[in-house]
């Protein structure tokens, strides 16, 4: 019975040792699985962080490009506005020049007309003055002739 008891103790000890080893092996498997899972999680987190950094970098690059595009658009718009203002200014200047040239031309035309009117008036006055002088001379000559004829008639009548 003692042998039985020893055998029982021995088998019980072996069973306990096997249970303990089995428990250790199970714990080791759980730890290994947990470690593998932790490594996978770490790798996944690293990949997520990497992707997040890449996304942030891409986002920053997109924002930078967008700011640059907006800056270029604003610059182009400013250049267009400046060009439009210059064109409008040149147009106004041309209009002023056209108006000034038109005024000068109309003033010249007015001066020429005035000169022509004055010239024609002067000519008319000269013509009238010459006519008046001619008429005066004719009248004078007629009176002189009439006076001579009268004198001649009187001489004839006196001679008779």
ABEGO torsion letter per residue (X at the ends): XAAAAAAAAAAAAAAAAAAAAAAAAAAAAAAAAAAAAAAAAAAAAAAAAAAAAAAAAAAAAAAAAAAAAAAAAAAAAAAAAAAAAAAAAAAAAAAAAAAAAAAAAAAAAAAAAAAAAAAAAAAAAAAAAAAAAAAAAAAAAAAAAAAAAAAAAAAAAAAX
